[in-house]
Amino acid sequence: MSRGYRCLCTLLLAGAFAAPVMVSGCAAHAEYRVYDPYHSDYHVWNHDEVVYYNQWETETHRQHVDYKKRKADEQKEYWDWRHSQGH
């Protein structure tokens, strides 16, 4: 193999390993839909929803926990509160 070919292969291999790391860094800011089974509707979990969620945590004196990691009864409390806000 020529030196140039090996260098090219090394760069391509390094890029293949680096791509998932670079892409996953952006996933934290992605929007996704969350189903609210208690009110039978969907919500887009984006920056605006995070603002409401943080407000709920503050008003109910809870420590910050990622929504997905909350217990089902706490998620229900959030959606009840969220729907009572009229938004």
CORLINJO-V218241 format. One line per field, one symbol per residue. phi: phi as a letter, one per 30 degrees, with the letter a starting at -180 (. if undefined). psi: psi as a letter, one per 30 degrees, with the letter a starting at -180 (. if undefined). burial: b if it has 16 or more other C-alpha atoms within 10 Angstrom, else e. A space follows every 50 residues. Layout:
BEGIN
phi = ???
psi = ???
burial = ???
END
This chain:
BEGIN
phi = .dddddddddddddddddedddddddddcddbcbdcddbhbcbddbeddd dddddddddchcddbeedcddeddddeddddddddic
psi = kleeeeeeeeeeeeeeefeeeeefffffgkklkkkjffghlkkjjaeeee eeeeeeeeeghllkkkefflleeeeeeeeeeefffg.
burial = eeeeeeeeeeeeeeeeeeeeeeeeeeeeeeeeeeeeeeeeeeeebeeeee ebbbebeeeeeeeeeeeeeeeeeebbebbeebeeeee
END
